[in-house]
Amino acid sequence: MQKDIQTPQVVGVVRFSVLTEDYYAETHGSVEAIGAHLFSAERMALRFKLFETLCLPSLVAQSDQDFKVVVLTSTLLPADARARLDALVAPHGNISVFAAAPARHYQICKQAYASAHKDGYSHRLSFRLDDDDALACDFVARLKLLAGPLLSLQPEQPTMIAFNHGFYVEVSGQGNNLVLDTVERAPLSVGLTLLHPVGYGRNPYRYNHRAIGQHYTLYSDISAPGFIRTIHSDNKSSPAKLGITGKMKPEDIERQIVERFGFSLQTLRGL
């Protein structure tokens, strides 16, 4: 029996220390040098802390659990880290780990999405999320709510959905982190979603997220805070706040963090 094709399948890919031939090559060179950076003890400790505290809980807390997430990692991830990652994911039937051998970054991402694809759908909502960021608890439900009207406009053409209202957490490593509200003027990568027919071969990692409006019809949702993005010592790029920031009162920030994400403000400040 086919799934209702009017409700797209929701599939997300979360990158967790993916070792590729090209990603990080501009700063580290060889695959071996990239691996030494990715799998260093200090970096692994930070990535697990953020994944365990922010990213994974935000997925587990989704009000609509009818979605798939693939945690994309490397076949060369150290054995102890792989065992820890598997143990974190194991209790959650809709979250899986996909390990890829070093290859081109985008091709690996395509494989990760394909590993979670199911038959019986006409369209998919393919989203991206990094292991150090978090989504609002109604993220999946909101995607499905938006999909219907957007499909009625152009059912055969891909559409990108961005969530440009959220929070930055500037992780100092010393505690008392700054939590800052923002409404961005260009799409962020956090929760960036491609609504597309199942036969469409691309995914949200194809283009730089800031330029996504140059490649797709874009719907930008700023109706409520939708993301938490961390800024820390291991960000690959230099995060730029390109929007309206610092406009919310502290008490409103705290209320939204609790209501929208299920976290306490103290948790974010203490990362």
Secondary structure, DSSP 8 states (H G I E B T S, - for coil): ----TTS-EEEEEEESS---SSTTHHHH-SHHHHHHHHT-HHHHHHHHHHIIIIIHHHHHT-S----EEEEEEETTS-HHHHHHHHHHHTT-TTEEEEEE-S--HHHHHHHHHHTT--SS-SEEEEEEEETTEEE-TTHHHHHHHHHHHHHHH-TTS-EEEEE-EEEEEE--SSS--EEEEEEESS--STT-EEEEETT----TTSS-GGGGGGTSEEEEE-SS--EEEEE-TT-SS-----EEES-S-HHHHHHHIIIIIS--HHHHHT-
